[in-house]
Amino acid sequence: MQTCVNFRLSERIQNFMSQLLIVLLSTGTPENSPTIKTLQMMVMDFVYLDLLKQKSQLSISNNINQKFELKLSELPQKFQDVWMIIDIINAITDQTKKTPYPDLLFIQAHNILDKSVVFTLDDVTVSSNYFDNRSDLQLINLMNSNALIAHSFSEFIHSLGSAYAANSISFELYPSLLNIPANCVQNRARLFHVLGASVEKVLSLFDFTFAPGKSILADKIRVAKIYLLTRKRMAWLEQSLKETTTNEPRTYIMHHFPVFTPCIRNSHWITTFNQGYRELHRDAHVTFRSDLHRYWREDRIEMDRFDRDEPSRESITGMCADIFTTRLPLFILCPNDRTNNDLNRDRWIPNVFPPNQLIPGRIKKQYRFVGQLVGIAIRRKHYLDLKFPNLLWKQLVDEQLTMKDIEDVDIQSFVIIKEIEDNMEKSQSAENGCDTDQLLSRSMTELRFDIVSSAGHIYELIRNGKDIPVTVDNVKEYCTRYCEYRLNEFHRQIEYIRQGLYSVVPKYFLTLLTASELEEAVCGNGRIDVELLKRNTRYKYSSLESPYIQRFWKVLSEMFNENQKKLFLKFVWGRTTLPSRDEDFKQKFSISLIVRSECEADKMLPLSNTRLFGLHLPSYSTTEIMHERLNYSITYRSSNDDDH
């Protein structure tokens, strides 16, 4: 009797949730109602899991197809599309290749692809057999790097076939595609295109503010984000930025202290960062989302004028430069720098605080302000030179950290753990009753339940851990606690940075970016792409064919190293990174001629205007003189705004 009651109650709940889903999806999701969107996400998760359970039960009775399809067809078409998308994702990510692709995929493909293309189950199945995770990612990279795909997917597919026929694809970049037939590569690209178009169609149904592990459907889409084109996901993010822009009427004045004469007052360094934090942090969550022409005016004491930048590039660049110094307690160089290991020695990690103590309130707010500066970079395309390792970017987009992420900044971090685990494995496979204690003794000599942090401080893993030796009986607990500490050492600090970032840029689509894509959205192209800059340059009183312009590009592309290119960009623009794409240049670089004879020009230095992203260039007579004058200016003169 009790079982019958539970069954009826469960069936009533199932019916209620299904009806609620029908109501929610039929009325549409109010864009300004996050509560309704959250409810809708929860109901979709419930119905999805319930259908999975029913499908499993039906499969036992060998009566799966008709009954299940009938149940699914009773739900709204939008939810059926979601179900199809999850089925596609499951099939793509199944390394065994046993998960079938849904029939609805080929109906969708007919509507999305060129009508002349026949896209069948055999096409998808055969091409899938050639692909693994590595080759999938290389194909996605190829698709991301091809500008034609944004104009016409059909033309891209045709050009892909032609490139294979002419052997013109750079297999240095995509070696895994080398031995895959061209038609299979084309069909796999079609599959990814259909997946992307299908996800975009139902994107408004999802609530990506759910943390990982809190929504099975949101997590499924996050898993598949690497199979969705970057330009698509960036477009979704841009749209969310427009929708969350505020109309904030205030403009702040930041009193700027010269960054070349830092001083200490009341135990705090007076730096550009501290000045910006003091003036801006209280209202940054509103101000930095506004559509103001500039967020503040900068009273530059050393120049006795108000900067007209929007916002001042030099002050933001100065704030970021201060972050990566010992003048602030926020970040430290990663342990690989301390131990002289080459990997990521120039990367900065959050400072370490005792795990059993609260982080001071001022430090929390400053971490949040760092996150808000990251938000400015994304909103205004004001790219920052932030020297963070991959582990920080991963946590900002809610990706799980691994031991490799920690080893990338501290290669010695898991040496002792690996040695212990190796010895434990040997002891388990040892024959003739080999003594386990003897095998482990080498790796556990004088070990205690404490740990040396990334900052070089010693912390206890458990209470009184410094007095508790590691033995055969507790070694597994030691390894577990050790790994937990390492993987969560910066969790609190990065959480505060994330809070600041999400206060300026909505989390909604941010977690659909990968760690490297977020870094590029914030920092621009880490390498100065001279050809990209050249395509986005305007000339005044000259042209690309002018001899002195040709000399300039030769110096920049062939004679300057990467550091000199960054200094040049700072000289003319007040920043050290370029946008990654042509469409992200909100302001073109301009080169104008200082009209002088070559004899006079050779005695002059170039001038710059960071506000206008401009270079005033004399017509130097030789490439060598051009190189010498430019190098001197970028090295010893940060800019010449309004000084010429």
C-alpha positions in Angstrom: 0.0 0.0 0.0 2.8 2.4 0.9 4.6 1.7 -2.4 1.4 2.4 -4.3 1.0 5.7 -2.5 4.6 6.7 -3.2 4.1 5.8 -6.9 1.0 7.9 -7.2 2.7 10.8 -5.4 5.7 10.5 -7.6 3.5 10.4 -10.7 1.6 13.5 -9.6 4.9 15.4 -9.1 6.1 14.3 -12.5 2.8 15.5 -14.1 2.9 18.8 -12.2 6.5 19.6 -13.2 5.8 18.7 -16.8 2.7 21.0 -16.8 4.8 23.8 -15.1 7.5 23.4 -17.8 4.8 23.7 -20.5 3.5 26.9 -18.9 7.0 28.4 -18.4 8.1 27.7 -22.0 4.9 28.7 -23.6 4.8 32.1 -21.9 8.4 32.9 -22.6 11.1 33.9 -20.2 11.1 37.5 -19.1 14.6 38.8 -19.7 14.4 41.0 -16.7 13.2 38.3 -14.3 16.1 36.3 -13.1 13.8 34.6 -10.5 11.6 33.1 -13.3 14.7 32.1 -15.3 16.1 30.3 -12.3 12.8 28.5 -11.7 12.6 27.5 -15.3 16.2 26.1 -15.2 15.3 24.1 -12.1 12.1 22.7 -13.7 14.0 21.8 -16.9 16.6 19.9 -14.8 13.9 18.0 -13.0 12.0 17.0 -16.1 15.3 16.1 -17.9 16.4 13.8 -15.0 12.9 12.3 -14.7 12.8 11.5 -18.4 16.3 9.9 -18.2 15.0 7.7 -15.4 11.9 6.8 -17.4 14.0 6.1 -20.5 16.2 3.8 -18.5 13.2 1.9 -17.2 11.7 1.6 -20.7 15.0 0.2 -22.1 14.8 -2.7 -19.6 11.4 -3.6 -21.0 12.7 -3.3 -24.6 9.9 -0.9 -25.4 11.9 2.3 -25.4 11.4 4.0 -28.8 7.7 4.5 -29.2 6.8 5.1 -25.5 9.7 7.4 -24.8 9.2 9.4 -28.0 5.5 9.8 -27.1 6.4 11.2 -23.7 9.0 13.6 -25.1 6.6 14.8 -27.8 4.1 15.9 -25.2 6.6 18.5 -24.0 7.2 21.9 -25.7 9.3 21.9 -28.9 11.9 24.1 -27.2 12.5 21.4 -24.6 12.7 18.7 -27.3 15.4 20.9 -28.9 17.3 21.0 -25.6 17.0 17.2 -25.3 18.4 16.8 -28.9 21.4 19.1 -28.0 22.3 17.1 -25.0 22.1 13.9 -27.0 24.5 15.4 -29.6 26.9 16.5 -26.8 26.8 13.0 -25.3 27.6 11.5 -28.6 30.4 13.9 -29.4 32.1 13.4 -26.0 31.7 9.6 -25.9 35.2 8.3 -26.5 33.8 4.8 -27.2 31.8 6.1 -30.2 28.8 3.9 -29.0 26.3 6.8 -28.2 24.0 7.3 -31.2 23.2 10.7 -32.7 19.5 11.7 -32.4 17.3 11.5 -35.4 16.2 15.1 -34.7 19.7 16.2 -35.5 19.3 15.5 -39.2 15.9 17.4 -39.3 17.7 20.4 -37.8 20.6 20.0 -40.2 18.3 20.2 -43.2 17.0 23.6 -41.9 20.4 25.0 -41.0 22.7 23.8 -43.7 22.8 24.6 -47.4 19.8 22.8 -49.0 22.1 21.2 -51.5 24.0 19.4 -48.8 22.8 15.9 -47.9 23.8 15.3 -44.2 23.0 11.7 -43.1 23.6 9.5 -40.1 26.3 7.6 -42.1 28.1 10.9 -42.7 28.2 11.7 -39.0 29.1 8.2 -37.9 31.9 7.7 -40.4 33.5 11.1 -39.7 33.2 10.6 -36.0 35.4 7.4 -36.2 38.3 9.6 -37.4 38.1 12.1 -34.6 39.2 12.2 -31.0 39.4 15.1 -28.5 42.7 16.3 -29.9 41.6 16.4 -33.6 38.2 17.9 -32.6 40.0 20.8 -30.9 42.3 21.4 -33.8 39.3 21.5 -36.2 37.6 24.0 -33.9 40.8 26.1 -33.9 40.8 26.0 -37.7 37.2 27.1 -37.8 37.9 29.9 -35.3 40.8 31.2 -37.2 39.0 31.3 -40.6 37.3 34.7 -41.2 35.3 33.3 -44.1 33.1 31.3 -41.7 31.5 34.4 -40.3 30.5 35.5 -43.8 29.2 32.2 -45.2 29.5 28.7 -43.7 28.9 27.1 -47.1 31.8 29.0 -48.6 34.0 28.0 -45.7 33.1 24.3 -46.3 33.9 24.7 -50.0 37.2 26.4 -49.3 38.0 23.7 -46.8 37.7 21.0 -49.5 39.8 23.1 -51.9 42.5 23.6 -49.2 42.7 19.9 -48.7 42.9 19.3 -52.5 45.7 21.9 -52.8 47.3 20.7 -49.6 47.4 24.3 -48.5 46.2 23.8 -44.9 49.0 24.4 -42.4 49.4 21.0 -40.8 52.0 22.4 -38.5 49.1 24.0 -36.7 46.6 21.1 -37.2 48.7 17.9 -37.5 45.9 15.7 -36.2 43.8 16.6 -39.3 46.6 15.5 -41.7 45.4 11.9 -42.3 41.6 12.5 -42.1 39.7 12.5 -45.4 38.6 15.9 -46.5 34.9 14.9 -46.6 35.1 13.6 -43.0 36.6 16.9 -41.9 33.8 18.8 -43.7 31.1 16.6 -42.1 32.6 17.1 -38.6 32.6 20.8 -39.2 29.0 20.7 -40.3 28.1 18.8 -37.1 29.7 21.5 -35.0 28.0 24.2 -37.0 24.6 22.6 -36.5 25.3 22.2 -32.7 26.2 25.9 -32.4 23.1 27.0 -34.3 20.9 24.7 -32.2 22.4 26.0 -28.9 21.9 29.6 -30.0 18.2 28.8 -30.8 17.5 27.8 -27.2 20.1 29.8 -25.4 17.6 32.1 -23.6 16.2 29.1 -21.8 19.4 28.5 -19.8 20.6 30.1 -16.6 24.4 30.0 -16.5 24.5 31.8 -13.1 24.2 28.3 -11.6 27.5 27.2 -10.1 29.1 24.0 -11.5 27.3 21.0 -10.1 24.0 22.8 -9.5 22.4 22.4 -12.9 22.9 19.3 -15.0 21.7 21.1 -18.2 23.8 24.2 -17.7 26.8 21.9 -16.9 26.3 20.0 -20.2 26.4 23.2 -22.2 29.6 24.3 -20.4 31.2 21.0 -21.2 30.4 21.5 -24.9 31.6 25.1 -25.0 34.9 24.0 -26.6 32.8 22.8 -29.6 31.1 26.2 -30.1 32.9 28.8 -32.1 34.6 31.5 -30.1 33.1 34.4 -32.1 29.6 33.1 -31.4 30.2 32.9 -27.6 31.9 36.3 -27.6 28.9 37.7 -29.5 26.6 36.4 -26.7 28.8 38.0 -24.1 28.8 41.3 -26.0 25.0 41.3 -26.1 24.8 40.6 -22.3 27.2 43.6 -21.8 24.8 45.9 -23.8 21.8 44.7 -21.8 23.5 45.3 -18.5 24.9 48.8 -19.2 23.7 51.4 -16.7 23.1 55.1 -17.2 25.3 56.5 -14.4 25.6 60.3 -14.5 28.6 60.8 -12.3 32.2 61.3 -13.4 34.9 60.9 -10.8 38.1 62.9 -10.4 41.1 60.8 -9.4 44.0 62.7 -7.8 47.0 61.0 -9.4 50.3 60.8 -7.6 53.4 60.4 -9.9 54.0 56.7 -10.2 57.8 57.2 -10.3 58.0 58.5 -6.8 56.0 56.1 -4.6 55.9 56.9 -0.9 54.5 55.4 2.3 51.8 57.1 4.4 50.1 55.5 7.4 51.7 52.1 6.5 50.2 52.1 3.0 52.1 52.7 -0.2 50.8 55.7 -2.1 50.5 54.1 -5.6 48.4 54.6 -8.6 46.4 51.4 -7.6 45.8 52.8 -4.1 44.7 56.1 -5.5 42.3 54.4 -7.9 41.0 52.1 -5.2 40.4 54.8 -2.7 38.5 57.0 -5.2 36.6 54.4 -7.2 36.0 51.1 -5.4 32.8 52.1 -3.5 30.7 52.7 -6.7 32.8 50.7 -9.2 30.1 48.1 -9.5 27.8 50.8 -11.0 30.3 53.2 -12.5 32.2 50.6 -14.5 29.0 49.3 -16.1 28.0 52.8 -17.2 28.1 54.2 -20.8 30.0 57.3 -19.7 32.4 58.8 -22.1 35.0 58.3 -19.4 34.8 56.9 -15.9 36.9 59.6 -14.3 39.1 62.6 -15.0 42.7 62.3 -13.9 44.3 65.3 -12.2 47.9 64.7 -13.2 50.0 66.7 -10.8 53.2 66.4 -12.8 51.6 67.9 -15.9 49.1 70.3 -14.3 46.2 69.4 -16.6 43.1 67.3 -16.7 43.5 64.2 -18.8 40.9 63.8 -21.5 41.3 60.1 -22.0 38.2 57.8 -21.8 39.1 56.5 -19.2 42.8 57.3 -18.8 44.7 54.4 -20.2 47.9 55.4 -18.4 46.2 55.4 -15.0 44.7 51.9 -15.6 48.0 50.6 -16.9 49.7 52.1 -13.9 47.2 50.5 -11.5 47.9 47.1 -13.1 51.6 47.6 -13.0 51.3 48.3 -9.2 49.5 45.0 -8.7 52.6 43.1 -9.7 55.0 44.6 -7.2 55.8 44.1 -3.6 54.4 47.5 -2.8 50.9 45.8 -2.6 50.1 42.8 -0.5 47.8 41.2 -3.1 50.0 39.1 -5.3 53.4 37.3 -5.1 55.6 35.7 -7.8 54.9 32.0 -8.2 57.1 29.5 -6.4 58.8 28.5 -9.7 60.5 31.9 -9.6 61.8 31.2 -6.1 63.1 27.7 -7.0 64.5 28.9 -10.4 62.3 26.6 -12.5 61.6 28.1 -15.9 57.9 27.5 -16.2 55.7 30.6 -15.5 58.4 32.3 -13.5 57.0 35.7 -14.4 53.4 34.8 -13.3 51.9 36.2 -10.2 49.6 34.3 -7.9 47.4 35.6 -5.1 49.2 36.2 -1.8 48.8 33.4 0.7 46.8 33.9 4.0 46.6 31.5 6.9 43.8 29.0 6.1 42.3 29.2 9.6 42.2 33.0 9.7 40.0 35.6 8.0 41.5 37.7 5.2 41.5 41.4 6.3 38.6 43.4 5.0 40.7 46.0 3.1 42.5 43.2 1.3 39.1 41.6 0.3 37.9 44.9 -1.1 41.2 45.4 -3.1 40.9 41.9 -4.6 37.3 42.8 -5.6 38.6 46.0 -7.2 41.2 44.0 -9.2 38.2 42.0 -10.5 36.4 45.2 -11.4 39.4 46.4 -13.4 39.3 43.1 -15.2 35.6 44.0 -15.9 36.6 47.3 -17.4 39.0 45.6 -19.8 36.2 43.3 -21.1 33.6 46.1 -21.3 35.7 48.8 -22.9 38.3 46.6 -24.8 40.9 48.3 -22.7 43.4 45.5 -22.6 45.5 45.0 -19.6 48.9 43.4 -19.1 47.9 41.0 -16.3 50.6 38.4 -15.5 48.2 35.8 -14.0 48.8 32.1 -14.5 46.2 29.8 -16.1 44.9 28.6 -12.7 43.5 32.0 -11.9 41.7 32.4 -15.3 40.3 28.9 -14.9 38.7 29.7 -11.6 37.2 32.9 -12.9 35.2 30.9 -15.4 34.3 28.2 -12.9 36.6 25.5 -14.4 38.0 22.8 -12.1 41.6 23.1 -11.0 43.9 20.1 -11.5 47.2 19.1 -10.1 48.9 20.1 -13.3 47.6 23.7 -12.9 49.3 23.9 -9.5 52.5 22.3 -10.9 52.6 24.9 -13.6 53.3 27.6 -11.0 55.0 25.3 -8.4 56.7 22.3 -10.1 57.9 21.0 -6.7 54.4 21.0 -5.1 53.5 17.4 -5.6 56.9 15.7 -5.7 56.5 14.2 -2.2 53.0 13.1 -2.9 54.0 11.4 -6.1 56.8 9.6 -4.4 54.5 8.4 -1.6 51.9 7.2 -4.1 54.6 5.4 -6.2 55.9 3.6 -3.1 52.3 2.7 -2.1 51.7 1.2 -5.5 54.9 -0.8 -5.3 54.0 -2.1 -1.9 50.6 -3.3 -3.2 52.2 -5.1 -6.1 55.2 -6.4 -4.1 55.6 -10.2 -3.7 57.0 -12.4 -1.0 55.5 -10.4 1.8 57.7 -7.3 1.3 57.5 -4.9 4.2 55.2 -2.0 3.3 56.7 0.2 6.1 60.2 -0.3 4.6 59.0 0.8 1.1 57.3 3.9 2.4 59.9 4.9 5.0 62.1 6.8 2.5 59.3 9.1 1.4 57.8 9.7 4.9 61.0 10.4 6.8 60.3 13.2 9.3 57.1 14.2 7.5 54.4 15.9 9.7 50.9 17.0 9.0 52.0 20.5 8.0 52.8 22.1 4.6 55.0 24.8 3.2 52.7 27.3 1.4 53.4 28.9 -2.0 54.6 32.0 0.0 57.1 29.8 1.9 55.2 29.8 5.2 54.4 26.6 7.2 50.8 25.8 8.0 49.3 22.9 9.8 47.0 20.6 7.8 45.2 19.5 11.0 45.2 20.8 14.5 48.6 20.3 16.1 49.7 18.9 12.8 53.3 19.9 13.3 53.5 17.3 16.1 51.8 14.4 14.2 54.1 12.2 12.2 53.0 10.7 8.9 52.8 6.9 9.2 51.5 4.0 7.1 48.2 4.2 9.0 47.5 7.9 8.2 49.5 8.4 5.0 46.3 8.4 2.8 44.7 11.1 5.0 47.9 13.1 4.7 47.9 12.9 0.9 44.2 13.8 0.8 44.6 16.9 3.0 47.8 17.9 1.3 46.1 17.9 -2.2 43.0 19.7 -0.8 45.2 22.5 0.5 47.1 22.9 -2.7 44.0 22.9 -4.9 42.2 25.4 -2.6 45.2 27.6 -1.5 44.0 30.6 -3.5 40.2 29.8 -3.5 39.1 32.7 -1.2 41.3 35.3 -2.8 40.1 34.4 -6.3 36.5 34.3 -5.1 36.8 38.0 -4.2 38.3 38.8 -7.6 35.5 36.9 -9.2 32.9 38.8 -7.1 34.4 42.1 -8.4 34.4 40.8 -12.0 30.8 39.6 -11.9 29.7 43.0 -10.4 30.9 44.6 -13.7 30.4 41.8 -16.3 27.4 39.5 -15.9 28.3 35.9 -15.1 25.6 34.8 -17.5 27.8 34.1 -20.5 31.2 34.6 -18.9 31.4 30.9 -17.8 30.9 29.9 -21.5 34.4 31.2 -22.2 37.5 29.0 -21.7 40.3 30.2 -19.4 42.4 31.2 -22.4 39.5 33.0 -24.1 38.9 35.0 -20.9 42.6 35.9 -20.7 42.5 37.1 -24.3 39.3 39.1 -23.7 41.1 40.9 -20.8 44.7 41.0 -22.0 44.2 41.1 -25.8 46.7 39.3 -28.0 49.8 38.5 -25.8 51.9 38.8 -28.9 52.0 42.1 -30.8 50.6 41.2 -34.2 52.2 43.8 -36.4 50.1 42.7 -39.5 46.9 43.2 -37.4 48.1 46.7 -36.4 49.0 47.5 -40.0 45.5 46.6 -41.2 44.0 49.0 -38.6 46.2 52.0 -39.4 45.3 55.3 -41.0 47.9 57.6 -42.6 47.8 61.4 -42.7 49.9 63.3 -45.2 51.3 59.9 -46.4 50.4 56.4 -47.5 51.5 52.8 -46.9 53.8 53.2 -50.0 55.7 56.2 -48.6 59.4 55.3 -48.0 59.5 56.4 -44.4 56.3 54.5 -43.7 57.9 51.3 -45.2 60.9 51.9 -43.0 58.7 52.3 -39.9 57.0 48.9 -40.5 60.3 47.2 -41.2 61.6 48.5 -37.8 58.5 47.4 -35.9 58.2 44.0 -37.5 61.8 42.9 -38.1 64.1 44.9 -35.8 62.1 45.3 -32.6 61.8 42.4 -30.2 58.5 41.5 -28.5 59.3 43.7 -25.4 60.2 46.7 -27.6 56.9 46.2 -29.5 55.1 46.4 -26.2 57.0 49.5 -25.2 56.1 51.1 -28.6 52.4 50.3 -28.1 52.6 51.9 -24.6 54.3 54.9 -26.1 51.5 55.5 -28.7 48.5 54.1 -26.9 49.2 53.9 -23.1 48.7 50.1 -23.1 50.9 47.1 -23.9 48.5 44.7 -25.7 46.5 44.8 -29.0 42.9 43.6 -29.6 42.7 40.1 -30.9 40.5 40.9 -33.9 40.0 43.6 -36.4 36.4 44.3 -35.3 37.6 45.0 -31.7 39.6 48.1 -32.8 37.3 50.8 -31.6 40.0 53.3 -32.5 42.4 53.1 -35.4 46.1 53.7 -35.1 47.1 56.8 -37.0 50.5 57.9 -38.3 51.0 61.5 -39.4 54.1 63.1 -40.9 56.0 65.8 -39.2 56.8 67.9 -42.2 60.5 68.5 -42.3 63.3 67.9 -44.8 65.1 64.6 -44.3 68.1 66.5 -43.0 66.1 68.1 -40.3 64.0 65.0 -39.6 67.0 62.9 -38.7 67.7 65.2 -35.8 64.2 64.9 -34.4 62.4 62.4 -32.1 59.0 61.0 -32.9 56.0 62.2 -30.9 52.9 60.4 -29.7 49.4 61.0 -28.5 48.0 58.2 -26.4 44.6 59.7 -26.3 44.2 59.6 -30.1 46.3 56.4 -30.5 48.6 58.4 -32.8 52.3 58.7 -33.8 53.8 61.8 -35.3 56.7 60.5 -37.3 59.6 62.4 -38.9 60.6 61.2 -42.4 63.9 59.6 -41.4 66.3 59.1 -44.2 67.4 55.6 -43.3 66.0 52.5 -41.5 68.9 52.6 -39.0 68.1 56.2 -37.9 64.4 55.3 -37.7 65.3 52.4 -35.4 67.6 54.4 -33.2 65.2 57.3 -32.7 62.1 55.1 -32.1 64.0 52.9 -29.7 65.2 55.9 -27.7 61.7 57.4 -27.5 59.9 54.2 -26.4 62.6 53.5 -23.8 63.0 56.9 -22.2 59.8 58.8 -23.0 56.5 57.0 -22.0 54.5 59.5 -24.1 54.5 63.1 -25.3 50.8 63.9 -25.0 50.1 67.6 -25.8 53.8 68.3 -25.3 54.6 68.9 -29.0 
